[in-house]
Amino acid sequence: MTKSLTPNELKLSTEQRPFRAATLHLASIDADWRQLIKQVGPCTHLPKPAREPYEALIRAIAYQQLHAKAGDAILTKFMALFGGANFPSPNQILAADLDSLRACGFSGRKIETIREIASGSLSGLVPDRKDADKMSDEDLISRLVTLKGIGRWTVEMFLIYTMERMDVLPADDFGVREGHRRLTSLPKALSAKEIAREGQRWSPYRTIAAWYLWRVPRDGSTKG
């Protein structure tokens, strides 16, 4: 049986204790995981749980396919359009004209999705935080992907960073698949279906597994 890391090896601080069980579990899987965790260090995953689902989804759309700085700039203009203090309400977004939203930096497709989220919030399709907390991961995914412009990956990021779910594996994510390929020295990355199957070994901490896979060194130095 593979020896897991000791608490001293992991150097876990008091703040990082919520991830201690997850890190020890992953380190016990095999030597590759153990070496990766020793090299990367303690997990510093930082979710943003205070946001309502409606706000979190719109923020996710703002950052889609953009670098962080570009997403920050768009959101700053978006907030300023509505006064800059509080996140705009669904009714405010639906009342805003197209040109004003375009001036923030949103594409036509993103504006359509943002309005879809706003409408979904008013209709109840997008649940509030209290109701979302009662729903399973798959229930939230199956509901939210019915919104035009919202795919499974976007909802998975929402589950990880807003809902603080600990067992979410974004199997379609390139970084997860490529990180696993480098970790295991495979000539070709596994398919999403294969990664999902492999990820069963990482449950119930697949969120933390993804966090580490996003940080696998590009030079393959975990084999050192």
LUMDREN-362571 format. One record per residue (C-alpha): residue number from 1; x negated, y negated, z. Coordinates in steps of 0.2 Angstrom, whole numbers, plus 2048, in hexadecimal, padded with zeros to 3 digits. Example, Ala and Ser with C-alpha at 12.3 -4.5 7.8 and 13.67 -1.06 7.14 Angstrom:
% LUMDREN-362571
+-----+------+-------+-----+
|   k | east | north |  up |
+-----+------+-------+-----+
|   1 |  7C2 |   816 | 827 |
|   2 |  7BC |   805 | 824 |
+-----+------+-------+-----+
This chain:
% LUMDREN-362571
+-----+------+-------+-----+
|   k | east | north |  up |
+-----+------+-------+-----+
|   1 |  800 |   800 | 800 |
|   2 |  7F9 |   7EF | 7FB |
|   3 |  7F4 |   7E4 | 80A |
|   4 |  7FD |   7D4 | 80C |
|   5 |  7F5 |   7C4 | 811 |
|   6 |  7F3 |   7BF | 823 |
|   7 |  7FA |   7AE | 829 |
|   8 |  7E8 |   7A8 | 82B |
|   9 |  7E4 |   7AC | 819 |
|  10 |  7F4 |   7A3 | 813 |
|  11 |  7F0 |   794 | 81F |
|  12 |  802 |   790 | 821 |
|  13 |  806 |   77F | 829 |
|  14 |  815 |   77C | 834 |
|  15 |  81E |   773 | 825 |
|  16 |  81B |   782 | 81A |
|  17 |  822 |   78F | 825 |
|  18 |  832 |   791 | 81C |
|  19 |  829 |   799 | 80E |
|  20 |  81E |   7A4 | 818 |
|  21 |  829 |   7B4 | 816 |
|  22 |  82A |   7B1 | 803 |
|  23 |  817 |   7AF | 802 |
|  24 |  813 |   7BE | 80C |
|  25 |  820 |   7C8 | 802 |
|  26 |  818 |   7C3 | 7F1 |
|  27 |  806 |   7C6 | 7F7 |
|  28 |  80B |   7D8 | 7FC |
|  29 |  810 |   7DC | 7EA |
|  30 |  7FF |   7DF | 7E3 |
|  31 |  7ED |   7D8 | 7E2 |
|  32 |  7F2 |   7CC | 7D4 |
|  33 |  7FF |   7C3 | 7DE |
|  34 |  7F3 |   7C4 | 7EE |
|  35 |  7E5 |   7BB | 7E4 |
|  36 |  7F1 |   7AE | 7DC |
|  37 |  7F8 |   7A9 | 7ED |
|  38 |  7E6 |   7A8 | 7F5 |
|  39 |  7E1 |   79D | 7E7 |
|  40 |  7F0 |   791 | 7E5 |
|  41 |  7F3 |   791 | 7F8 |
|  42 |  803 |   78E | 802 |
|  43 |  813 |   78B | 7F9 |
|  44 |  817 |   778 | 7F9 |
|  45 |  828 |   77A | 7F0 |
|  46 |  832 |   76A | 7F3 |
|  47 |  844 |   76B | 7EF |
|  48 |  850 |   75B | 7EF |
|  49 |  85F |   762 | 7F8 |
|  50 |  867 |   751 | 7FD |
|  51 |  86E |   74E | 7EB |
|  52 |  87F |   753 | 7E6 |
|  53 |  880 |   75F | 7D7 |
|  54 |  887 |   752 | 7CC |
|  55 |  879 |   746 | 7CF |
|  56 |  86C |   754 | 7CE |
|  57 |  872 |   75A | 7BD |
|  58 |  872 |   749 | 7B5 |
|  59 |  860 |   747 | 7BC |
|  60 |  85B |   757 | 7B4 |
|  61 |  862 |   752 | 7A3 |
|  62 |  858 |   742 | 7A4 |
|  63 |  848 |   74B | 7A6 |
|  64 |  84C |   759 | 799 |
|  65 |  83E |   75B | 78C |
|  66 |  835 |   74B | 793 |
|  67 |  825 |   748 | 79D |
|  68 |  829 |   742 | 7AF |
|  69 |  824 |   730 | 7AC |
|  70 |  830 |   72F | 79D |
|  71 |  83E |   736 | 7A8 |
|  72 |  83A |   72A | 7B6 |
|  73 |  83B |   71C | 7AA |
|  74 |  84C |   721 | 7A3 |
|  75 |  853 |   724 | 7B4 |
|  76 |  84D |   713 | 7BA |
|  77 |  856 |   70A | 7AC |
|  78 |  866 |   715 | 7AE |
|  79 |  867 |   711 | 7C1 |
|  80 |  864 |   6FE | 7BD |
|  81 |  873 |   6FF | 7B0 |
|  82 |  87E |   702 | 7BF |
|  83 |  876 |   6F7 | 7CC |
|  84 |  867 |   701 | 7D1 |
|  85 |  86C |   705 | 7E3 |
|  86 |  877 |   715 | 7E2 |
|  87 |  879 |   722 | 7D6 |
|  88 |  887 |   71E | 7CA |
|  89 |  898 |   727 | 7CC |
|  90 |  89F |   731 | 7BF |
|  91 |  8AC |   724 | 7BB |
|  92 |  89E |   717 | 7B8 |
|  93 |  895 |   722 | 7AC |
|  94 |  8A5 |   726 | 7A2 |
|  95 |  8A9 |   713 | 7A1 |
|  96 |  897 |   70F | 79B |
|  97 |  895 |   70B | 789 |
|  98 |  88B |   716 | 77E |
|  99 |  87E |   708 | 779 |
| 100 |  87B |   704 | 78B |
| 101 |  877 |   716 | 78F |
| 102 |  86C |   718 | 77F |
| 103 |  862 |   708 | 785 |
| 104 |  85D |   712 | 794 |
| 105 |  854 |   71F | 789 |
| 106 |  861 |   72D | 788 |
| 107 |  864 |   735 | 777 |
| 108 |  875 |   737 | 771 |
| 109 |  875 |   74A | 776 |
| 110 |  870 |   746 | 787 |
| 111 |  87D |   738 | 789 |
| 112 |  88A |   745 | 784 |
| 113 |  884 |   751 | 791 |
| 114 |  884 |   744 | 79F |
| 115 |  895 |   73F | 79B |
| 116 |  89A |   751 | 79B |
| 117 |  893 |   753 | 7AC |
| 118 |  89C |   743 | 7B2 |
| 119 |  8AC |   74A | 7AB |
| 120 |  8A9 |   75B | 7B3 |
| 121 |  8A6 |   753 | 7C4 |
| 122 |  8B7 |   74A | 7C3 |
| 123 |  8C0 |   75A | 7BE |
| 124 |  8B7 |   765 | 7CB |
| 125 |  8AE |   770 | 7BE |
| 126 |  89E |   769 | 7C6 |
| 127 |  8A0 |   76D | 7D8 |
| 128 |  89B |   761 | 7E7 |
| 129 |  88D |   767 | 7F2 |
| 130 |  899 |   76F | 7FF |
| 131 |  8A1 |   77A | 7F2 |
| 132 |  891 |   77E | 7E9 |
| 133 |  889 |   784 | 7F9 |
| 134 |  897 |   791 | 7FA |
| 135 |  894 |   798 | 7E8 |
| 136 |  887 |   7A5 | 7E3 |
| 137 |  879 |   7A1 | 7D6 |
| 138 |  882 |   7AA | 7C8 |
| 139 |  893 |   7A2 | 7CC |
| 140 |  88B |   791 | 7CB |
| 141 |  881 |   796 | 7BB |
| 142 |  891 |   79D | 7B2 |
| 143 |  89B |   78D | 7B6 |
| 144 |  88E |   780 | 7B3 |
| 145 |  888 |   787 | 7A2 |
| 146 |  89A |   784 | 79B |
| 147 |  895 |   771 | 79B |
| 148 |  88F |   76C | 78A |
| 149 |  87C |   769 | 78A |
| 150 |  879 |   773 | 79A |
| 151 |  870 |   783 | 798 |
| 152 |  86B |   791 | 7A5 |
| 153 |  859 |   78A | 7A7 |
| 154 |  860 |   779 | 7AD |
| 155 |  86C |   781 | 7B9 |
| 156 |  85E |   78C | 7C0 |
| 157 |  853 |   77C | 7C3 |
| 158 |  862 |   775 | 7CC |
| 159 |  864 |   785 | 7D7 |
| 160 |  851 |   784 | 7DB |
| 161 |  84F |   771 | 7DE |
| 162 |  860 |   76C | 7E4 |
| 163 |  869 |   77B | 7EB |
| 164 |  859 |   782 | 7F3 |
| 165 |  85D |   793 | 7EE |
| 166 |  84E |   79F | 7F1 |
| 167 |  851 |   7AD | 7E5 |
| 168 |  852 |   7A4 | 7D4 |
| 169 |  847 |   7AA | 7C6 |
| 170 |  848 |   7A0 | 7B6 |
| 171 |  843 |   7AE | 7AA |
| 172 |  844 |   7A4 | 79A |
| 173 |  838 |   797 | 7A1 |
| 174 |  828 |   797 | 797 |
| 175 |  81D |   792 | 7A6 |
| 176 |  824 |   7A1 | 7B0 |
| 177 |  821 |   7AD | 7A1 |
| 178 |  810 |   7A7 | 79D |
| 179 |  80B |   7A6 | 7AF |
| 180 |  80F |   7B8 | 7B1 |
| 181 |  806 |   7BD | 7A1 |
| 182 |  7F6 |   7B4 | 7A7 |
| 183 |  7F8 |   7BB | 7B9 |
| 184 |  7F9 |   7CD | 7B2 |
| 185 |  7ED |   7CB | 7A3 |
| 186 |  7FA |   7D0 | 797 |
| 187 |  7F7 |   7CD | 784 |
| 188 |  808 |   7C7 | 782 |
| 189 |  815 |   7BF | 78E |
| 190 |  824 |   7CA | 793 |
| 191 |  835 |   7C6 | 78C |
| 192 |  842 |   7BD | 797 |
| 193 |  84B |   7CE | 79A |
| 194 |  83A |   7D6 | 79F |
| 195 |  835 |   7C8 | 7AB |
| 196 |  847 |   7C9 | 7B3 |
| 197 |  844 |   7DC | 7B5 |
| 198 |  832 |   7D9 | 7BC |
| 199 |  838 |   7CC | 7C7 |
| 200 |  843 |   7D8 | 7D1 |
| 201 |  833 |   7DC | 7DB |
| 202 |  832 |   7C9 | 7E0 |
| 203 |  843 |   7C8 | 7E7 |
| 204 |  84A |   7C1 | 7F3 |
| 205 |  83D |   7B3 | 7EF |
| 206 |  83D |   7B1 | 7DD |
| 207 |  83D |   79E | 7DE |
| 208 |  82D |   79F | 7E7 |
| 209 |  826 |   7AB | 7DB |
| 210 |  82A |   79F | 7CD |
| 211 |  822 |   791 | 7D6 |
| 212 |  811 |   79B | 7D7 |
| 213 |  813 |   7A1 | 7C5 |
| 214 |  814 |   78F | 7BF |
| 215 |  803 |   78D | 7C7 |
| 216 |  7F9 |   79B | 7C0 |
| 217 |  7E8 |   794 | 7BA |
| 218 |  7E7 |   793 | 7A8 |
| 219 |  7D5 |   79B | 7A8 |
| 220 |  7DB |   7AB | 7B0 |
| 221 |  7D0 |   7A8 | 7BF |
| 222 |  7DC |   7B1 | 7CA |
| 223 |  7D3 |   7C0 | 7C5 |
| 224 |  7C3 |   7BA | 7CE |
+-----+------+-------+-----+
